[in-house]
Amino acid sequence: MLNLTTTDITFGKDAPTAITFGKQPIPLPPKVAAIVAKLINDRSRPASIPALPNHEPHLLFPGRPATTPITLQALSRTLTRNGITAHLGRNAAMLDLAADIPAAVLADLLGMSTGTTDKWNRLTSRDWTHYLEARTDTT
C-alpha cells in the first residue's frame, strides 16, 4: 500500500473512482474518492522536494525524500491525527474474511503465516475440518 502511485487510481465518467491493488480495481466510496482526488491534485510541496518528471508515476503517499514511500508509522500517525483508525477496519475485514476462507487459503491470499490466519479463523468460531476433508478426499 505504501508503494501506491497515482497510476493505481482510475477516474471514470461512467464508473466510480477506483483503486487497484494487484490486478482488480476496487471502487472507492464517494467521500474517500474525493479525498484521493484532492491528494492527487494537490501540487503544493515544499521547495526542497524536487519535482518528478511528468511521465513518471508519483507516489500516492510520498515520504522524505518524495521519491521514497512514506513509512508505515508516519502514515499511521497521519491517519490517526485525522480521525481514521485503520485497525478497526482491518480487524473487521480480517474477521469477515476468516469467517469465509480457510486459514491456509487466507494465508496464501494475504501473504500471512498460517498460524496468524488460524488465530483469525478461531476468533470467528469456524471449523474448517469439513473443507480439509473434502480437499483430501480423492474418491
N, CA, C and O atoms as a GROMACS GRO file, in nm:
protein
  556
    1MET      N    1   0.081  -0.119   0.000
    1MET     CA    2   0.000   0.000   0.000
    1MET      C    3   0.087   0.126   0.000
    1MET      O    4   0.050   0.226  -0.061
    2LEU      N    5   0.199   0.122   0.066
    2LEU     CA    6   0.284   0.239   0.074
    2LEU      C    7   0.344   0.274  -0.061
    2LEU      O    8   0.382   0.389  -0.084
    3ASN      N    9   0.353   0.177  -0.152
    3ASN     CA   10   0.411   0.200  -0.284
    3ASN      C   11   0.308   0.236  -0.389
    3ASN      O   12   0.340   0.238  -0.508
    4LEU      N   13   0.185   0.264  -0.349
    4LEU     CA   14   0.082   0.302  -0.446
    4LEU      C   15   0.122   0.430  -0.516
    4LEU      O   16   0.178   0.522  -0.456
    5THR      N   17   0.093   0.435  -0.646
    5THR     CA   18   0.122   0.556  -0.723
    5THR      C   19  -0.008   0.612  -0.779
    5THR      O   20  -0.114   0.551  -0.768
    6THR      N   21   0.003   0.729  -0.837
    6THR     CA   22  -0.115   0.793  -0.895
    6THR      C   23  -0.174   0.711  -1.009
    6THR      O   24  -0.291   0.727  -1.043
    7THR      N   25  -0.094   0.622  -1.070
    7THR     CA   26  -0.146   0.538  -1.177
    7THR      C   27  -0.231   0.424  -1.123
    7THR      O   28  -0.298   0.355  -1.201
    8ASP      N   29  -0.231   0.402  -0.992
    8ASP     CA   30  -0.315   0.298  -0.932
    8ASP      C   31  -0.457   0.347  -0.907
    8ASP      O   32  -0.543   0.270  -0.864
    9ILE      N   33  -0.482   0.474  -0.933
    9ILE     CA   34  -0.615   0.533  -0.916
    9ILE      C   35  -0.674   0.559  -1.054
    9ILE      O   36  -0.607   0.615  -1.141
   10THR      N   37  -0.798   0.517  -1.074
   10THR     CA   38  -0.864   0.543  -1.202
   10THR      C   39  -0.989   0.626  -1.178
   10THR      O   40  -1.069   0.598  -1.088
   11PHE      N   41  -1.004   0.728  -1.260
   11PHE     CA   42  -1.121   0.814  -1.255
   11PHE      C   43  -1.198   0.790  -1.384
   11PHE      O   44  -1.140   0.789  -1.492
   12GLY      N   45  -1.327   0.772  -1.373
   12GLY     CA   46  -1.407   0.747  -1.493
   12GLY      C   47  -1.534   0.829  -1.493
   12GLY      O   48  -1.589   0.862  -1.387
   13LYS      N   49  -1.581   0.861  -1.612
   13LYS     CA   50  -1.707   0.935  -1.623
   13LYS      C   51  -1.825   0.848  -1.584
   13LYS      O   52  -1.913   0.891  -1.510
   14ASP      N   53  -1.825   0.725  -1.634
   14ASP     CA   54  -1.938   0.635  -1.612
   14ASP      C   55  -1.914   0.534  -1.501
   14ASP      O   56  -2.002   0.455  -1.468
   15ALA      N   57  -1.795   0.536  -1.443
   15ALA     CA   58  -1.761   0.441  -1.337
   15ALA      C   59  -1.710   0.517  -1.216
   15ALA      O   60  -1.657   0.628  -1.230
   16PRO      N   61  -1.725   0.459  -1.097
   16PRO     CA   62  -1.674   0.528  -0.979
   16PRO      C   63  -1.521   0.529  -0.978
   16PRO      O   64  -1.456   0.448  -1.044
   17THR      N   65  -1.466   0.621  -0.902
   17THR     CA   66  -1.322   0.625  -0.883
   17THR      C   67  -1.282   0.493  -0.817
   17THR      O   68  -1.349   0.446  -0.726
   18ALA      N   69  -1.172   0.436  -0.864
   18ALA     CA   70  -1.130   0.306  -0.812
   18ALA      C   71  -0.980   0.307  -0.782
   18ALA      O   72  -0.905   0.386  -0.838
   19ILE      N   73  -0.941   0.218  -0.693
   19ILE     CA   74  -0.801   0.198  -0.660
   19ILE      C   75  -0.766   0.053  -0.694
   19ILE      O   76  -0.846  -0.038  -0.669
   20THR      N   77  -0.648   0.032  -0.749
   20THR     CA   78  -0.609  -0.102  -0.789
   20THR      C   79  -0.498  -0.155  -0.699
   20THR      O   80  -0.389  -0.098  -0.693
   21PHE      N   81  -0.529  -0.262  -0.630
   21PHE     CA   82  -0.430  -0.338  -0.552
   21PHE      C   83  -0.409  -0.466  -0.631
   21PHE      O   84  -0.500  -0.549  -0.636
   22GLY      N   85  -0.295  -0.484  -0.690
   22GLY     CA   86  -0.273  -0.603  -0.772
   22GLY      C   87  -0.335  -0.583  -0.908
   22GLY      O   88  -0.292  -0.496  -0.984
   23LYS      N   89  -0.438  -0.664  -0.940
   23LYS     CA   90  -0.496  -0.659  -1.074
   23LYS      C   91  -0.637  -0.603  -1.080
   23LYS      O   92  -0.677  -0.547  -1.182
   24GLN      N   93  -0.713  -0.618  -0.973
   24GLN     CA   94  -0.854  -0.583  -0.975
   24GLN      C   95  -0.880  -0.446  -0.914
   24GLN      O   96  -0.847  -0.423  -0.798
   25PRO      N   97  -0.940  -0.353  -0.991
   25PRO     CA   98  -0.975  -0.223  -0.933
   25PRO      C   99  -1.090  -0.236  -0.833
   25PRO      O  100  -1.184  -0.313  -0.854
   26ILE      N  101  -1.081  -0.160  -0.725
   26ILE     CA  102  -1.182  -0.162  -0.620
   26ILE      C  103  -1.245  -0.024  -0.613
   26ILE      O  104  -1.174   0.074  -0.591
   27PRO      N  105  -1.378  -0.014  -0.631
   27PRO     CA  106  -1.443   0.118  -0.625
   27PRO      C  107  -1.426   0.181  -0.488
   27PRO      O  108  -1.435   0.113  -0.385
   28LEU      N  109  -1.403   0.311  -0.487
   28LEU     CA  110  -1.389   0.385  -0.362
   28LEU      C  111  -1.521   0.451  -0.326
   28LEU      O  112  -1.593   0.498  -0.415
   29PRO      N  113  -1.555   0.457  -0.198
   29PRO     CA  114  -1.674   0.532  -0.158
   29PRO      C  115  -1.655   0.679  -0.199
   29PRO      O  116  -1.542   0.727  -0.202
   30PRO      N  117  -1.763   0.750  -0.230
   30PRO     CA  118  -1.752   0.887  -0.279
   30PRO      C  119  -1.666   0.980  -0.192
   30PRO      O  120  -1.588   1.059  -0.244
   31LYS      N  121  -1.681   0.971  -0.059
   31LYS     CA  122  -1.602   1.059   0.029
   31LYS      C  123  -1.453   1.027   0.020
   31LYS      O  124  -1.370   1.118   0.018
   32VAL      N  125  -1.419   0.900   0.014
   32VAL     CA  126  -1.279   0.860   0.002
   32VAL      C  127  -1.226   0.900  -0.135
   32VAL      O  128  -1.112   0.944  -0.147
   33ALA      N  129  -1.308   0.884  -0.238
   33ALA     CA  130  -1.268   0.923  -0.373
   33ALA      C  131  -1.236   1.072  -0.379
   33ALA      O  132  -1.140   1.112  -0.445
   34ALA      N  133  -1.315   1.153  -0.310
   34ALA     CA  134  -1.291   1.298  -0.308
   34ALA      C  135  -1.158   1.330  -0.239
   34ALA      O  136  -1.084   1.416  -0.285
   35ILE      N  137  -1.128   1.260  -0.131
   35ILE     CA  138  -1.002   1.281  -0.059
   35ILE      C  139  -0.885   1.241  -0.147
   35ILE      O  140  -0.784   1.311  -0.153
   36VAL      N  141  -0.897   1.126  -0.215
   36VAL     CA  142  -0.790   1.079  -0.302
   36VAL      C  143  -0.768   1.174  -0.419
   36VAL      O  144  -0.654   1.203  -0.456
   37ALA      N  145  -0.877   1.224  -0.476
   37ALA     CA  146  -0.865   1.320  -0.587
   37ALA      C  147  -0.793   1.446  -0.540
   37ALA      O  148  -0.708   1.500  -0.611
   38LYS      N  149  -0.828   1.494  -0.422
   38LYS     CA  150  -0.762   1.613  -0.367
   38LYS      C  151  -0.615   1.584  -0.343
   38LYS      O  152  -0.529   1.668  -0.371
   39LEU      N  153  -0.585   1.466  -0.292
   39LEU     CA  154  -0.446   1.427  -0.265
   39LEU      C  155  -0.364   1.427  -0.394
   39LEU      O  156  -0.251   1.475  -0.397
   40ILE      N  157  -0.423   1.374  -0.500
   40ILE     CA  158  -0.353   1.367  -0.629
   40ILE      C  159  -0.339   1.505  -0.692
   40ILE      O  160  -0.234   1.538  -0.746
   41ASN      N  161  -0.444   1.585  -0.683
   41ASN     CA  162  -0.443   1.716  -0.749
   41ASN      C  163  -0.369   1.823  -0.670
   41ASN      O  164  -0.336   1.928  -0.726
   42ASP      N  165  -0.342   1.798  -0.542
   42ASP     CA  166  -0.270   1.894  -0.460
   42ASP      C  167  -0.123   1.893  -0.498
   42ASP      O  168  -0.050   1.801  -0.463
   43ARG      N  169  -0.081   1.993  -0.567
   43ARG     CA  170   0.058   2.000  -0.614
   43ARG      C  171   0.146   2.080  -0.519
   43ARG      O  172   0.264   2.101  -0.547
   44SER      N  173   0.090   2.123  -0.406
   44SER     CA  174   0.173   2.202  -0.315
   44SER      C  175   0.272   2.109  -0.246
   44SER      O  176   0.236   2.004  -0.194
   45ARG      N  177   0.396   2.150  -0.247
   45ARG     CA  178   0.502   2.073  -0.184
   45ARG      C  179   0.612   2.170  -0.144
   45ARG      O  180   0.626   2.276  -0.204
   46PRO      N  181   0.689   2.134  -0.044
   46PRO     CA  182   0.800   2.221  -0.007
   46PRO      C  183   0.897   2.237  -0.123
   46PRO      O  184   0.915   2.145  -0.203
   47ALA      N  185   0.959   2.353  -0.131
   47ALA     CA  186   1.053   2.381  -0.241
   47ALA      C  187   1.173   2.287  -0.238
   47ALA      O  188   1.239   2.269  -0.340
   48SER      N  189   1.201   2.228  -0.123
   48SER     CA  190   1.318   2.139  -0.113
   48SER      C  191   1.292   2.003  -0.177
   48SER      O  192   1.387   1.927  -0.200
   49ILE      N  193   1.166   1.970  -0.207
   49ILE     CA  194   1.135   1.842  -0.268
   49ILE      C  195   1.134   1.859  -0.420
   49ILE      O  196   1.055   1.937  -0.473
   50PRO      N  197   1.222   1.788  -0.490
   50PRO     CA  198   1.227   1.807  -0.635
   50PRO      C  199   1.102   1.754  -0.704
   50PRO      O  200   1.042   1.656  -0.659
   51ALA      N  201   1.065   1.818  -0.811
   51ALA     CA  202   0.952   1.772  -0.891
   51ALA      C  203   0.995   1.650  -0.970
   51ALA      O  204   1.107   1.643  -1.020
   52LEU      N  205   0.905   1.553  -0.981
   52LEU     CA  206   0.933   1.435  -1.062
   52LEU      C  207   0.894   1.463  -1.206
   52LEU      O  208   0.801   1.541  -1.230
   53PRO      N  209   0.961   1.402  -1.301
   53PRO     CA  210   0.919   1.420  -1.440
   53PRO      C  211   0.774   1.378  -1.458
   53PRO      O  212   0.728   1.284  -1.392
   54ASN      N  213   0.701   1.445  -1.546
   54ASN     CA  214   0.558   1.419  -1.565
   54ASN      C  215   0.530   1.277  -1.612
   54ASN      O  216   0.422   1.224  -1.584
   55HIS      N  217   0.623   1.212  -1.682
   55HIS     CA  218   0.596   1.079  -1.733
   55HIS      C  219   0.612   0.971  -1.627
   55HIS      O  220   0.573   0.856  -1.649
   56GLU      N  221   0.669   1.004  -1.512
   56GLU     CA  222   0.685   0.906  -1.405
   56GLU      C  223   0.564   0.911  -1.312
   56GLU      O  224   0.515   1.019  -1.280
   57PRO      N  225   0.517   0.794  -1.268
   57PRO     CA  226   0.406   0.797  -1.173
   57PRO      C  227   0.454   0.853  -1.038
   57PRO      O  228   0.564   0.822  -0.993
   58HIS      N  229   0.372   0.933  -0.976
   58HIS     CA  230   0.404   0.991  -0.847
   58HIS      C  231   0.350   0.900  -0.737
   58HIS      O  232   0.243   0.842  -0.752
   59LEU      N  233   0.423   0.888  -0.628
   59LEU     CA  234   0.375   0.812  -0.514
   59LEU      C  235   0.250   0.878  -0.458
   59LEU      O  236   0.243   1.000  -0.448
   60LEU      N  237   0.152   0.797  -0.423
   60LEU     CA  238   0.031   0.850  -0.364
   60LEU      C  239   0.059   0.901  -0.223
   60LEU      O  240   0.003   1.002  -0.179
   61PHE      N  241   0.147   0.830  -0.152
   61PHE     CA  242   0.187   0.869  -0.017
   61PHE      C  243   0.338   0.886  -0.012
   61PHE      O  244   0.409   0.797   0.036
   62PRO      N  245   0.388   1.000  -0.061
   62PRO     CA  246   0.534   1.018  -0.063
   62PRO      C  247   0.590   1.040   0.077
   62PRO      O  248   0.523   1.092   0.166
   63GLY      N  249   0.714   0.998   0.093
   63GLY     CA  250   0.784   1.019   0.219
   63GLY      C  251   0.885   1.130   0.203
   63GLY      O  252   0.866   1.224   0.126
   64ARG      N  253   0.991   1.118   0.276
   64ARG     CA  254   1.102   1.214   0.266
   64ARG      C  255   1.227   1.136   0.237
   64ARG      O  256   1.271   1.059   0.322
   65PRO      N  257   1.287   1.152   0.123
   65PRO     CA  258   1.251   1.239   0.012
   65PRO      C  259   1.126   1.189  -0.060
   65PRO      O  260   1.082   1.076  -0.038
   66ALA      N  261   1.070   1.273  -0.146
   66ALA     CA  262   0.943   1.244  -0.213
   66ALA      C  263   0.952   1.126  -0.309
   66ALA      O  264   0.849   1.075  -0.354
   67THR      N  265   1.071   1.084  -0.340
   67THR     CA  266   1.088   0.970  -0.431
   67THR      C  267   1.080   0.837  -0.358
   67THR      O  268   1.088   0.731  -0.421
   68THR      N  269   1.066   0.840  -0.225
   68THR     CA  270   1.050   0.718  -0.146
   68THR      C  271   0.913   0.720  -0.081
   68THR      O  272   0.860   0.827  -0.050
   69PRO      N  273   0.855   0.601  -0.059
   69PRO     CA  274   0.722   0.600   0.004
   69PRO      C  275   0.728   0.638   0.151
   69PRO      O  276   0.832   0.625   0.216
   70ILE      N  277   0.617   0.686   0.202
   70ILE     CA  278   0.605   0.719   0.343
   70ILE      C  279   0.623   0.591   0.425
   70ILE      O  280   0.595   0.482   0.377
   71THR      N  281   0.669   0.605   0.547
   71THR     CA  282   0.684   0.488   0.633
   71THR      C  283   0.546   0.451   0.689
   71THR      O  284   0.457   0.534   0.696
   72LEU      N  285   0.532   0.326   0.728
   72LEU     CA  286   0.406   0.280   0.784
   72LEU      C  287   0.371   0.358   0.911
   72LEU      O  288   0.255   0.392   0.933
   73GLN      N  289   0.471   0.385   0.994
   73GLN     CA  290   0.448   0.459   1.118
   73GLN      C  291   0.399   0.601   1.089
   73GLN      O  292   0.307   0.649   1.155
   74ALA      N  293   0.460   0.668   0.992
   74ALA     CA  294   0.419   0.805   0.958
   74ALA      C  295   0.278   0.807   0.901
   74ALA      O  296   0.199   0.895   0.934
   75LEU      N  297   0.246   0.710   0.816
   75LEU     CA  298   0.111   0.703   0.760
   75LEU      C  299   0.009   0.677   0.870
   75LEU      O  300  -0.098   0.738   0.871
   76SER      N  301   0.041   0.588   0.962
   76SER     CA  302  -0.048   0.556   1.073
   76SER      C  303  -0.072   0.679   1.160
   76SER      O  304  -0.186   0.706   1.199
   77ARG      N  305   0.034   0.755   1.189
   77ARG     CA  306   0.018   0.877   1.269
   77ARG      C  307  -0.070   0.979   1.197
   77ARG      O  308  -0.155   1.042   1.259
   78THR      N  309  -0.050   0.994   1.067
   78THR     CA  310  -0.129   1.090   0.989
   78THR      C  311  -0.276   1.050   0.988
   78THR      O  312  -0.364   1.134   1.006
   79LEU      N  313  -0.303   0.921   0.967
   79LEU     CA  314  -0.442   0.874   0.966
   79LEU      C  315  -0.507   0.895   1.103
   79LEU      O  316  -0.620   0.942   1.111
   80THR      N  317  -0.435   0.860   1.209
   80THR     CA  318  -0.488   0.876   1.344
   80THR      C  319  -0.515   1.022   1.375
   80THR      O  320  -0.618   1.056   1.434
   81ARG      N  321  -0.424   1.109   1.336
   81ARG     CA  322  -0.439   1.254   1.359
   81ARG      C  323  -0.563   1.308   1.288
   81ARG      O  324  -0.623   1.407   1.331
   82ASN      N  325  -0.602   1.243   1.178
   82ASN     CA  326  -0.720   1.286   1.102
   82ASN      C  327  -0.844   1.204   1.135
   82ASN      O  328  -0.943   1.208   1.062
   83GLY      N  329  -0.839   1.131   1.245
   83GLY     CA  330  -0.957   1.059   1.293
   83GLY      C  331  -0.986   0.928   1.223
   83GLY      O  332  -1.097   0.876   1.233
   84ILE      N  333  -0.888   0.873   1.153
   84ILE     CA  334  -0.906   0.746   1.084
   84ILE      C  335  -0.828   0.639   1.158
   84ILE      O  336  -0.705   0.641   1.161
   85THR      N  337  -0.900   0.545   1.217
   85THR     CA  338  -0.834   0.437   1.288
   85THR      C  339  -0.838   0.314   1.200
   85THR      O  340  -0.941   0.249   1.185
   86ALA      N  341  -0.726   0.283   1.142
   86ALA     CA  342  -0.717   0.174   1.045
   86ALA      C  343  -0.736   0.037   1.109
   86ALA      O  344  -0.785  -0.055   1.044
   87HIS      N  345  -0.699   0.022   1.235
   87HIS     CA  346  -0.706  -0.110   1.298
   87HIS      C  347  -0.849  -0.163   1.306
   87HIS      O  348  -0.871  -0.283   1.288
   88LEU      N  349  -0.946  -0.075   1.333
   88LEU     CA  350  -1.084  -0.122   1.343
   88LEU      C  351  -1.133  -0.178   1.210
   88LEU      O  352  -1.194  -0.285   1.207
   89GLY      N  353  -1.106  -0.108   1.103
   89GLY     CA  354  -1.147  -0.155   0.971
   89GLY      C  355  -1.072  -0.280   0.930
   89GLY      O  356  -1.131  -0.373   0.874
   90ARG      N  357  -0.943  -0.283   0.958
   90ARG     CA  358  -0.861  -0.400   0.923
   90ARG      C  359  -0.910  -0.522   0.999
   90ARG      O  360  -0.925  -0.630   0.942
   91ASN      N  361  -0.934  -0.506   1.128
   91ASN     CA  362  -0.980  -0.620   1.208
   91ASN      C  363  -1.116  -0.669   1.162
   91ASN      O  364  -1.140  -0.790   1.156
   92ALA      N  365  -1.205  -0.578   1.130
   92ALA     CA  366  -1.337  -0.618   1.081
   92ALA      C  367  -1.324  -0.694   0.949
   92ALA      O  368  -1.391  -0.795   0.928
   93ALA      N  369  -1.239  -0.645   0.861
   93ALA     CA  370  -1.218  -0.713   0.732
   93ALA      C  371  -1.156  -0.851   0.753
   93ALA      O  372  -1.195  -0.946   0.686
   94MET      N  373  -1.060  -0.861   0.843
   94MET     CA  374  -0.997  -0.991   0.869
   94MET      C  375  -1.097  -1.090   0.927
   94MET      O  376  -1.097  -1.207   0.889
   95LEU      N  377  -1.180  -1.046   1.019
   95LEU     CA  378  -1.282  -1.135   1.075
   95LEU      C  379  -1.379  -1.182   0.968
   95LEU      O  380  -1.419  -1.298   0.966
   96ASP      N  381  -1.417  -1.091   0.880
   96ASP     CA  382  -1.508  -1.126   0.771
   96ASP      C  383  -1.445  -1.228   0.677
   96ASP      O  384  -1.509  -1.326   0.640
   97LEU      N  385  -1.321  -1.205   0.640
   97LEU     CA  386  -1.251  -1.300   0.554
   97LEU      C  387  -1.230  -1.434   0.623
   97LEU      O  388  -1.251  -1.540   0.563
   98ALA      N  389  -1.191  -1.430   0.749
   98ALA     CA  390  -1.164  -1.554   0.822
   98ALA      C  391  -1.289  -1.638   0.841
   98ALA      O  392  -1.281  -1.760   0.854
   99ALA      N  393  -1.405  -1.574   0.842
   99ALA     CA  394  -1.530  -1.648   0.854
   99ALA      C  395  -1.564  -1.722   0.726
   99ALA      O  396  -1.639  -1.820   0.728
  100ASP      N  397  -1.510  -1.675   0.613
  100ASP     CA  398  -1.546  -1.732   0.483
  100ASP      C  399  -1.436  -1.812   0.415
  100ASP      O  400  -1.463  -1.885   0.320
  101ILE      N  401  -1.312  -1.799   0.462
  101ILE     CA  402  -1.199  -1.861   0.393
  101ILE      C  403  -1.114  -1.940   0.492
  101ILE      O  404  -1.083  -1.889   0.600
  102PRO      N  405  -1.077  -2.063   0.458
  102PRO     CA  406  -0.990  -2.141   0.548
  102PRO      C  407  -0.855  -2.072   0.569
  102PRO      O  408  -0.809  -1.996   0.484
  103ALA      N  409  -0.794  -2.098   0.684
  103ALA     CA  410  -0.669  -2.032   0.723
  103ALA      C  411  -0.559  -2.047   0.619
  103ALA      O  412  -0.491  -1.949   0.588
  104ALA      N  413  -0.541  -2.167   0.564
  104ALA     CA  414  -0.433  -2.189   0.468
  104ALA      C  415  -0.454  -2.107   0.341
  104ALA      O  416  -0.359  -2.052   0.286
  105VAL      N  417  -0.577  -2.099   0.294
  105VAL     CA  418  -0.609  -2.022   0.173
  105VAL      C  419  -0.592  -1.873   0.202
  105VAL      O  420  -0.537  -1.800   0.120
  106LEU      N  421  -0.641  -1.829   0.317
  106LEU     CA  422  -0.629  -1.689   0.355
  106LEU      C  423  -0.483  -1.647   0.369
  106LEU      O  424  -0.444  -1.537   0.329
  107ALA      N  425  -0.402  -1.736   0.425
  107ALA     CA  426  -0.258  -1.707   0.439
  107ALA      C  427  -0.194  -1.686   0.302
  107ALA      O  428  -0.114  -1.594   0.284
  108ASP      N  429  -0.228  -1.772   0.206
  108ASP     CA  430  -0.173  -1.757   0.070
  108ASP      C  431  -0.220  -1.628   0.005
  108ASP      O  432  -0.142  -1.559  -0.061
  109LEU      N  433  -0.347  -1.594   0.023
  109LEU     CA  434  -0.402  -1.473  -0.039
  109LEU      C  435  -0.339  -1.346   0.015
  109LEU      O  436  -0.312  -1.252  -0.060
  110LEU      N  437  -0.316  -1.343   0.147
  110LEU     CA  438  -0.269  -1.220   0.211
  110LEU      C  439  -0.121  -1.219   0.241
  110LEU      O  440  -0.068  -1.118   0.287
  111GLY      N  441  -0.052  -1.330   0.215
  111GLY     CA  442   0.091  -1.336   0.244
  111GLY      C  443   0.120  -1.337   0.393
  111GLY      O  444   0.222  -1.283   0.437
  112MET      N  445   0.031  -1.397   0.470
  112MET     CA  446   0.049  -1.406   0.615
  112MET      C  447   0.085  -1.549   0.651
  112MET      O  448   0.074  -1.640   0.569
  113SER      N  449   0.127  -1.569   0.774
  113SER     CA  450   0.155  -1.705   0.820
  113SER      C  451   0.023  -1.777   0.847
  113SER      O  452  -0.077  -1.714   0.881
  114THR      N  453   0.024  -1.910   0.831
  114THR     CA  454  -0.097  -1.987   0.858
  114THR      C  455  -0.132  -1.982   1.006
  114THR      O  456  -0.250  -1.994   1.043
  115GLY      N  457  -0.032  -1.966   1.092
  115GLY     CA  458  -0.059  -1.954   1.235
  115GLY      C  459  -0.143  -1.830   1.265
  115GLY      O  460  -0.236  -1.835   1.345
  116THR      N  461  -0.109  -1.721   1.201
  116THR     CA  462  -0.183  -1.596   1.221
  116THR      C  463  -0.325  -1.608   1.168
  116THR      O  464  -0.420  -1.570   1.236
  117THR      N  465  -0.339  -1.660   1.046
  117THR     CA  466  -0.473  -1.671   0.989
  117THR      C  467  -0.556  -1.776   1.063
  117THR      O  468  -0.679  -1.765   1.070
  118ASP      N  469  -0.490  -1.876   1.119
  118ASP     CA  470  -0.562  -1.976   1.200
  118ASP      C  471  -0.621  -1.910   1.325
  118ASP      O  472  -0.732  -1.943   1.365
  119LYS      N  473  -0.548  -1.818   1.385
  119LYS     CA  474  -0.600  -1.744   1.501
  119LYS      C  475  -0.724  -1.663   1.463
  119LYS      O  476  -0.821  -1.658   1.538
  120TRP      N  477  -0.720  -1.600   1.344
  120TRP     CA  478  -0.836  -1.524   1.298
  120TRP      C  479  -0.954  -1.618   1.273
  120TRP      O  480  -1.067  -1.584   1.306
  121ASN      N  481  -0.927  -1.736   1.215
  121ASN     CA  482  -1.034  -1.835   1.194
  121ASN      C  483  -1.096  -1.878   1.327
  121ASN      O  484  -1.218  -1.889   1.337
  122ARG      N  485  -1.012  -1.902   1.428
  122ARG     CA  486  -1.063  -1.944   1.558
  122ARG      C  487  -1.147  -1.835   1.623
  122ARG      O  488  -1.244  -1.865   1.694
  123LEU      N  489  -1.111  -1.707   1.599
  123LEU     CA  490  -1.192  -1.597   1.654
  123LEU      C  491  -1.333  -1.596   1.596
  123LEU      O  492  -1.427  -1.552   1.662
  124THR      N  493  -1.348  -1.644   1.474
  124THR     CA  494  -1.480  -1.648   1.412
  124THR      C  495  -1.557  -1.774   1.449
  124THR      O  496  -1.673  -1.790   1.410
  125SER      N  497  -1.493  -1.863   1.525
  125SER     CA  498  -1.553  -1.990   1.568
  125SER      C  499  -1.596  -2.076   1.451
  125SER      O  500  -1.695  -2.148   1.459
  126ARG      N  501  -1.522  -2.070   1.343
  126ARG     CA  502  -1.550  -2.152   1.226
  126ARG      C  503  -1.463  -2.277   1.230
  126ARG      O  504  -1.344  -2.269   1.262
  127ASP      N  505  -1.520  -2.391   1.199
  127ASP     CA  506  -1.446  -2.516   1.190
  127ASP      C  507  -1.433  -2.553   1.043
  127ASP      O  508  -1.532  -2.577   0.975
  128TRP      N  509  -1.309  -2.557   0.996
  128TRP     CA  510  -1.284  -2.582   0.854
  128TRP      C  511  -1.242  -2.727   0.828
  128TRP      O  512  -1.192  -2.758   0.720
  129THR      N  513  -1.263  -2.817   0.924
  129THR     CA  514  -1.221  -2.955   0.902
  129THR      C  515  -1.297  -3.019   0.786
  129THR      O  516  -1.242  -3.102   0.715
  130HIS      N  517  -1.424  -2.981   0.767
  130HIS     CA  518  -1.501  -3.036   0.655
  130HIS      C  519  -1.439  -2.995   0.521
  130HIS      O  520  -1.440  -3.073   0.426
  131TYR      N  521  -1.385  -2.874   0.515
  131TYR     CA  522  -1.319  -2.827   0.392
  131TYR      C  523  -1.193  -2.909   0.367
  131TYR      O  524  -1.168  -2.952   0.254
  132LEU      N  525  -1.114  -2.930   0.471
  132LEU     CA  526  -0.990  -3.007   0.456
  132LEU      C  527  -1.020  -3.151   0.416
  132LEU      O  528  -0.950  -3.208   0.333
  133GLU      N  529  -1.123  -3.209   0.474
  133GLU     CA  530  -1.159  -3.344   0.438
  133GLU      C  531  -1.201  -3.353   0.292
  133GLU      O  532  -1.165  -3.448   0.222
  134ALA      N  533  -1.277  -3.257   0.246
  134ALA     CA  534  -1.320  -3.255   0.105
  134ALA      C  535  -1.202  -3.238   0.012
  134ALA      O  536  -1.201  -3.294  -0.097
  135ARG      N  537  -1.104  -3.162   0.052
  135ARG     CA  538  -0.985  -3.139  -0.033
  135ARG      C  539  -0.897  -3.263  -0.039
  135ARG      O  540  -0.832  -3.287  -0.141
  136THR      N  541  -0.894  -3.341   0.068
  136THR     CA  542  -0.808  -3.460   0.069
  136THR      C  543  -0.878  -3.585   0.020
  136THR      O  544  -0.814  -3.687  -0.006
  137ASP      N  545  -1.011  -3.578   0.007
  137ASP     CA  546  -1.087  -3.694  -0.041
  137ASP      C  547  -1.062  -3.711  -0.191
  137ASP      O  548  -1.093  -3.622  -0.270
  138THR      N  549  -1.006  -3.826  -0.229
  138THR     CA  550  -0.973  -3.848  -0.370
  138THR      C  551  -1.075  -3.937  -0.439
  138THR      O  552  -1.056  -3.971  -0.556
  139THR      N  553  -1.181  -3.975  -0.372
  139THR     CA  554  -1.280  -4.063  -0.435
  139THR      C  555  -1.380  -3.986  -0.516
  139THR      O  556  -1.471  -4.045  -0.575
   0.00000   0.00000   0.00000
